[in-house]
């Protein structure tokens, strides 16, 4: 923060850091050295008398008092951008800022219109459909009865003809396998005897032995097939046929019950059709409303500012071709008809501020532009610290609005906290303390003379002296006690 006065002094604040060592170099010379050094002119400033304007200067950011965020009202992420007003463009109320692709919503309207036409036709044909439904019910019942009759015949055939034949065949196959196996064993025994007598070859005997294994395997398979057929397959097929008969009988009974309730269901069907027709009409109105929402217009005057949002998994500003989510704001319109700037004022200066005080604002981008404003609010809680000093938020409302201004610009604000007339002021470097008593050191006849003073308001560079000085005095800008090691004359 910088603080200025209306009458700047030629003595720079940093001169207070130039201690009196060069003038009063007495570290090795005693009292005589002090007297000799007194002939050299020390660093001094004069006490001025006149008017004194006290101001606080602080930098802040220009912001719109109000801003409007634009977002899609279209469901999900169906809002595909096909037109965007350039960022930074100035817009008036009613001006188009964003256009979304209308094609999906036009298609929805066309589909709904077709469905409404179908629903209307369905209502007109409801009476005819009742007769058709009754006929279909009767036909369904007859078809089920036919299927039941066919299933009964198949079940009878399965039990009395098909399964007995398969069981007989399985028994015959088993007997044939047993016979074949006995013959194979008999042949192998004969080959073995002939081999011992030398009337056959060993290979023929080995083939006969292999035939025993092969026919044995065939016999085992025939036994297994016969057992499975008798114990599992045949009972399973009979049970499956019985279940099918029971299921068909149940369906016939259910169909008859349905047919008996068709007349009562007619009224319910009419109610459903009417309800569907009404829902479709409302959906059509909603679809037309969504079509209207494919165009976003400026509700207030302002500048177009793109927000950084999540687009396809990345954080960035939107562009043509992007699809945005419903209610996810992506454009801000700051209303620059009313501008504010928030300042962070140091704790030591906050007591000088009052609501309503005049302020002058100079944007950094336009150094020749000077705006007027007033202090609108003063924060009651510290917002943070700067160099270990708490700061308080002070809002300044800007009265002059220039069309060149943009949100986010930096501006320096000067708040005049006091306008004093006919007062004595001195540099803050000329004020020292002896305990709780403020003192200044006058430079008279090459000597430092202490004088008690009382101080008033300060702007950080100068301080008002309300008692002890009359103006025009030469004052030391250092504490001579640090050099002399004792109190100067008073």
C-alpha positions in Angstrom: 0.0 0.0 0.0 1.2 3.5 -0.7 0.2 6.7 1.2 0.7 10.2 -0.2 0.1 13.8 0.9 -1.0 16.8 -1.0 2.3 18.7 -0.3 5.2 16.4 -0.8 8.4 17.2 1.1 11.7 17.3 -0.7 13.3 15.2 2.0 12.9 11.5 1.0 11.8 9.0 3.6 14.9 6.8 3.1 17.2 9.6 4.3 16.3 8.7 7.9 18.4 5.6 7.5 21.5 7.8 7.0 22.7 7.9 10.6 24.7 10.6 12.1 28.0 8.7 12.0 29.6 10.8 9.2 28.6 14.1 10.9 29.1 13.2 14.5 32.0 10.7 14.2 32.9 10.5 17.9 33.3 6.9 18.6 37.0 7.5 19.4 37.0 11.3 20.2 35.1 12.2 23.5 33.2 15.4 24.2 35.7 17.6 22.3 35.0 15.6 19.2 31.3 16.3 19.6 31.9 20.0 19.7 34.1 19.9 16.6 31.6 17.8 14.7 28.8 20.2 15.6 30.1 22.6 13.0 29.0 20.1 10.2 25.4 20.4 9.0 23.4 17.3 9.9 20.5 15.8 7.9 17.4 18.0 8.8 13.9 18.7 7.6 11.6 21.6 8.2 8.2 21.6 9.9 5.7 22.8 7.4 2.5 24.7 8.1 -0.5 24.7 5.8 -3.1 22.4 4.5 -2.6 18.6 4.7 -4.7 16.0 2.8 -4.5 12.5 4.2 -5.2 9.7 1.7 -4.9 5.9 1.6 -3.9 4.3 -1.7 -4.4 0.7 -2.5 -4.6 -1.5 -5.6 -7.6 -3.7 -6.3 -9.3 -5.6 -9.1 -12.3 -4.1 -11.0 -15.3 -6.4 -10.8 -18.9 -6.3 -11.8 -21.3 -5.9 -8.9 -23.6 -8.5 -10.5 -22.9 -11.2 -13.1 -25.1 -13.8 -14.8 -24.0 -17.3 -15.4 -25.3 -19.1 -18.5 -25.9 -22.8 -18.6 -27.7 -25.3 -20.7 -31.2 -26.3 -19.6 -31.2 -29.2 -22.1 -31.2 -32.7 -20.5 -28.0 -34.6 -19.9 -25.2 -33.5 -22.3 -27.5 -33.1 -25.4 -26.5 -29.5 -25.8 -23.9 -29.5 -28.6 -22.6 -26.0 -29.3 -22.8 -24.9 -33.0 -22.3 -21.2 -32.4 -20.5 -19.1 -29.7 -20.2 -15.4 -29.2 -16.5 -14.5 -29.1 -15.1 -14.2 -25.7 -14.8 -10.5 -24.7 -17.6 -9.4 -27.0 -20.0 -6.8 -25.7 -23.6 -7.9 -25.7 -26.9 -6.2 -25.2 -30.0 -7.8 -23.6 -31.6 -10.3 -26.0 -28.5 -10.7 -28.1 -27.8 -14.4 -29.1 -24.7 -15.7 -27.3 -24.9 -19.5 -27.8 -26.7 -21.8 -30.2 -27.0 -25.5 -29.6 -27.7 -28.1 -32.3 -31.5 -28.3 -32.9 -31.5 -31.5 -34.9 -32.1 -33.9 -32.0 -34.9 -31.9 -30.6 -36.6 -31.4 -34.0 -36.4 -35.2 -34.4 -38.0 -35.6 -31.0 -40.9 -33.3 -32.0 -41.5 -35.2 -35.2 -41.5 -38.6 -33.3 -43.9 -37.3 -30.7 -46.2 -35.9 -33.4 -46.3 -39.3 -35.0 -47.0 -41.0 -31.7 -49.8 -38.5 -30.9 -51.4 -39.4 -34.3 -51.1 -43.1 -33.5 -52.7 -42.5 -30.1 -55.6 -40.6 -31.6 -56.2 -43.4 -34.1 -56.0 -45.9 -31.3 -58.7 -44.2 -29.4 -61.0 -44.2 -32.4 -60.4 -47.9 -33.0 -60.8 -49.0 -29.4 -64.3 -50.4 -29.9 -63.2 -52.5 -32.9 -60.1 -53.7 -31.1 -62.3 -55.1 -28.4 -64.0 -57.4 -30.9 -60.7 -58.3 -32.3 -59.3 -59.0 -28.8 -62.3 -61.3 -28.1 -61.7 -63.2 -31.3 -58.0 -63.5 -30.6 -58.8 -64.8 -27.1 -61.1 -67.4 -28.5 -58.6 -68.4 -31.2 -55.9 -68.6 -28.5 -58.1 -70.9 -26.4 -58.9 -73.2 -29.3 -55.2 -73.3 -30.2 -54.3 -74.3 -26.7 -57.0 -76.9 -26.6 -55.6 -78.3 -29.9 -52.1 -78.4 -28.5 -53.4 -80.1 -25.4 -55.2 -82.8 -27.5 -52.0 -83.4 -29.6 -49.9 -83.6 -26.4 -52.3 -86.2 -24.9 -52.1 -88.3 -28.0 -48.3 -88.1 -28.0 -48.2 -89.0 -24.3 -50.4 -92.1 -25.0 -48.2 -93.1 -27.9 -45.1 -92.7 -25.8 -46.3 -94.9 -23.1 -48.0 -97.6 -25.2 -46.0 -97.8 -28.3 -42.7 -95.8 -28.6 -41.1 -96.7 -25.3 -42.1 -100.4 -25.4 -40.5 -100.7 -28.8 -37.3 -99.0 -27.7 -37.1 -101.2 -24.6 -37.5 -104.4 -26.7 -34.9 -103.3 -29.2 -32.5 -102.5 -26.3 -33.1 -105.9 -24.9 -32.4 -107.6 -28.2 -29.2 -105.5 -28.7 -28.0 -106.7 -25.2 -28.7 -110.3 -26.0 -26.8 -110.0 -29.4 -23.8 -108.5 -27.6 -23.8 -111.3 -25.0 -23.9 -113.9 -27.8 -21.1 -112.2 -29.7 -18.9 -112.1 -26.6 -19.5 -115.8 -25.9 -18.5 -116.7 -29.4 -15.4 -114.6 -29.2 -14.2 -116.3 -26.1 -15.0 -119.7 -27.6 -13.0 -118.8 -30.7 -10.0 -117.6 -28.7 -10.0 -120.9 -26.7 -10.0 -122.9 -29.9 -7.1 -120.8 -31.3 -5.1 -121.3 -28.1 -5.4 -125.1 -28.4 -4.4 -125.1 -32.1 -1.4 -122.9 -31.2 -0.2 -125.4 -28.7 -0.5 -128.2 -31.3 1.2 -126.0 -33.9 -1.8 -125.8 -36.3 -2.2 -122.0 -36.2 -0.1 -118.8 -36.0 0.3 -116.7 -32.8 -1.0 -113.7 -34.6 -4.3 -115.4 -35.2 -4.5 -116.2 -31.5 -3.7 -112.6 -30.6 -6.5 -111.4 -32.9 -8.9 -113.8 -31.2 -7.9 -112.5 -27.8 -8.4 -108.9 -29.0 -11.9 -109.8 -30.2 -12.7 -110.9 -26.7 -11.8 -107.4 -25.4 -13.7 -105.7 -28.2 -16.9 -107.7 -27.8 -16.6 -107.3 -24.0 -16.6 -103.5 -24.4 -19.6 -103.8 -26.8 -21.4 -105.9 -24.2 -20.7 -103.4 -21.4 -22.0 -100.6 -23.6 -25.1 -102.5 -24.4 -25.8 -103.2 -20.7 -25.3 -99.5 -19.9 -27.6 -98.3 -22.6 -30.3 -100.8 -21.6 -29.9 -99.8 -17.9 -30.1 -96.0 -18.7 -33.1 -96.5 -21.0 -35.0 -98.5 -18.4 -34.0 -96.6 -15.3 -33.6 -93.0 -16.5 -34.5 -92.2 -20.1 -37.9 -93.9 -20.3 -39.1 -92.6 -16.9 -37.8 -89.1 -17.7 -39.5 -88.9 -21.0 -42.8 -90.0 -19.4 -42.4 -87.4 -16.7 -41.6 -84.7 -19.2 -44.7 -85.6 -21.2 -46.8 -85.5 -18.1 -45.5 -82.0 -17.2 -46.2 -80.7 -20.7 -49.7 -81.9 -20.4 -50.1 -80.2 -17.0 -48.7 -77.0 -18.4 -51.1 -77.0 -21.4 -54.0 -77.7 -19.1 -53.0 -74.7 -16.9 -52.7 -72.4 -19.9 -56.1 -73.4 -21.2 -57.6 -72.5 -17.8 -55.7 -69.2 -17.7 -56.8 -68.3 -21.2 -60.4 -68.9 -20.3 -60.0 -66.6 -17.3 -58.5 -63.9 -19.5 -61.3 -64.1 -22.0 -63.8 -63.7 -19.3 -62.2 -60.4 -18.2 -61.8 -58.8 -21.6 -64.9 -56.8 -21.4 -63.9 -55.3 -18.0 -60.5 -54.6 -19.3 -61.9 -52.5 -22.2 -62.6 -49.6 -19.9 -59.2 -49.8 -18.4 -57.7 -49.9 -21.9 -59.6 -46.7 -22.8 -58.3 -45.0 -19.7 -54.8 -46.0 -20.6 -55.1 -44.7 -24.1 -56.5 -41.4 -23.0 -53.7 -41.1 -20.5 -51.1 -41.9 -23.0 -52.5 -39.3 -25.4 -52.4 -36.6 -22.7 -48.8 -37.6 -21.8 -47.7 -37.4 -25.4 -49.3 -34.0 -25.8 -47.4 -32.7 -22.7 -44.2 -34.3 -23.9 -44.7 -32.5 -27.2 -45.0 -29.1 -25.4 -41.9 -29.9 -23.4 -40.0 -30.9 -26.6 -41.0 -27.6 -28.2 -39.8 -25.8 -25.0 -36.5 -27.6 -25.2 -36.2 -26.5 -28.8 -36.6 -22.9 -27.6 -33.8 -23.5 -25.1 -31.3 -24.3 -27.9 -30.7 -20.6 -28.1 -29.2 -18.7 -25.2 -29.6 -14.9 -25.2 -28.1 -12.3 -23.0 -30.5 -11.4 -20.1 -28.4 -8.4 -19.2 -25.8 -6.2 -20.9 -22.2 -7.2 -20.3 -19.1 -8.9 -21.7 -18.8 -12.5 -22.7 -16.5 -14.5 -20.4 -15.9 -18.2 -20.9 -15.5 -20.3 -17.7 -13.1 -23.2 -17.4 -15.3 -26.3 -17.1 -14.9 -30.1 -17.5 -15.2 -30.9 -21.2 -14.6 -34.5 -22.3 -12.5 -35.2 -19.3 -10.3 -32.1 -19.4 -10.6 -28.7 -17.7 -10.8 -25.9 -20.4 -13.0 -23.3 -22.0 -15.8 -24.5 -24.3 -15.6 -24.2 -28.0 -17.8 -24.9 -31.0 -18.5 -28.7 -31.3 -18.4 -29.3 -27.5 -21.4 -30.8 -25.7 -22.1 -29.3 -22.2 -24.0 -30.8 -19.3 -27.3 -29.5 -18.0 -27.1 -26.7 -15.4 -23.3 -26.6 -15.6 -22.5 -22.9 -16.2 -19.9 -22.3 -18.9 -20.3 -18.6 -19.7 -20.5 -15.6 -17.4 -21.9 -12.2 -18.3 -20.5 -9.5 -15.9 -23.0 -6.6 -15.7 -20.5 -3.7 -16.0 -23.2 -1.1 -15.5 -22.2 -1.2 -11.9 -18.5 -1.7 -11.0 -16.9 -2.3 -7.6 -13.3 -2.9 -6.4 -12.4 -4.7 -3.2 -9.4 -3.3 -1.3 -7.4 -5.0 1.4 -6.6 -2.2 3.9 -4.0 -2.4 6.6 -5.0 -2.6 10.2 -3.2 0.7 11.0 -5.3 2.5 8.4 -8.7 1.0 8.9 -9.7 3.5 11.7 -9.4 6.4 9.2 -12.0 5.0 6.9 -15.7 5.7 7.0 -18.6 4.5 4.7 -19.3 7.3 2.2 -15.8 8.6 1.9 -14.8 9.8 -1.6 -12.4 7.7 -3.7 -10.6 8.3 -6.9 -9.8 5.2 -9.1 -7.2 5.0 -11.8 -7.1 1.8 -14.0 -3.6 0.7 -14.8 -4.6 0.0 -18.4 -5.8 3.6 -18.8 -3.5 5.9 -16.8 -5.2 9.0 -18.1 -8.6 7.8 -16.9 -9.7 8.9 -13.4 -13.0 7.5 -12.0 -14.8 8.6 -8.9 -16.4 6.3 -6.2 -17.2 6.0 -2.6 -16.5 3.6 0.3 -19.5 1.3 0.4 -18.6 -1.3 3.1 -15.8 -1.8 5.6 -15.1 -5.4 6.7 -15.4 -6.3 10.3 -13.1 -9.4 10.2 -9.5 -9.5 9.0 -9.2 -11.3 5.6 -5.5 -12.1 6.0 -2.1 -10.7 6.8 0.5 -8.8 4.8 4.0 -8.6 6.4 2.5 -9.8 9.7 -0.2 -7.0 9.6 -3.9 -7.9 9.4 -5.8 -6.5 6.5 -9.5 -5.7 6.2 -11.7 -5.9 3.1 -13.1 -2.5 2.0 -15.5 -2.2 -0.9 -15.5 0.9 -3.1 -18.4 1.4 -5.5 -17.4 3.2 -8.7 -19.8 5.9 -9.8 -18.3 6.5 -13.3 -18.6 3.6 -15.7 -16.5 3.8 -18.9 -17.2 1.3 -21.7 -13.5 0.6 -21.9 -13.4 -1.1 -18.5 -13.2 -4.8 -18.3 -13.7 -7.2 -15.3 -10.4 -8.2 -13.8 -8.5 -5.0 -14.6 -6.2 -3.7 -11.9 -6.8 -0.2 -10.6 -5.2 2.0 -7.9 -7.7 3.6 -5.5 -7.1 6.7 -3.5 -9.4 7.3 -0.5 -9.2 10.7 1.0 -9.6 10.2 4.8 -9.0 13.7 6.0 -8.5 17.3 4.7 -6.8 19.4 7.3 -6.2 23.2 7.1 -3.5 25.3 8.8 -1.7 22.5 10.5 1.9 21.8 11.2 3.3 18.6 9.8 6.7 16.9 10.0 8.2 13.8 8.4 7.5 10.7 10.5 11.3 10.3 10.7 11.5 13.5 12.8 9.4 12.1 15.6 11.0 10.1 18.4 9.9 8.9 21.9 11.3 9.3 25.4 9.2 6.8 27.2 5.6 7.6 26.2 6.4 11.2 25.3 6.8 12.1 21.6 9.8 14.4 21.0 11.5 16.1 18.1 15.0 17.5 18.0 15.4 21.1 16.8 18.6 22.0 15.1 19.6 25.5 16.5 22.9 27.1 16.4 24.6 23.8 15.4 23.1 22.1 18.4 20.3 19.6 18.9 17.5 20.8 21.3 14.8 18.3 22.4 11.2 19.6 22.4 8.1 17.7 23.6 5.3 17.4 21.0 1.9 16.0 20.6 1.0 14.3 17.3 -2.2 13.9 15.3 -3.2 12.2 12.1 -0.6 10.7 9.7 -0.5 9.4 6.2 2.5 7.2 6.7 5.0 9.8 5.4 4.1 12.9 7.4 2.4 13.3 10.8 0.5 16.3 12.1 2.0 18.0 15.2 -0.8 19.6 17.3 1.5 21.0 20.0 5.1 21.9 20.5 6.0 23.2 17.0 4.7 26.3 15.1 6.2 25.6 11.7 9.4 26.5 10.0 11.7 24.7 12.6 14.6 22.6 11.4 14.3 19.1 12.8 16.9 16.3 12.9 15.9 13.1 11.0 17.9 10.9 13.4 18.0 10.4 17.1 21.1 12.3 18.5 20.9 10.3 21.7 22.3 7.3 19.8 25.5 9.3 19.1 25.8 11.5 22.2 24.9 8.8 24.7 22.9 11.4 26.7 19.9 13.7 26.4 20.4 16.9 24.4 19.5 20.2 25.9 15.9 21.0 26.2 
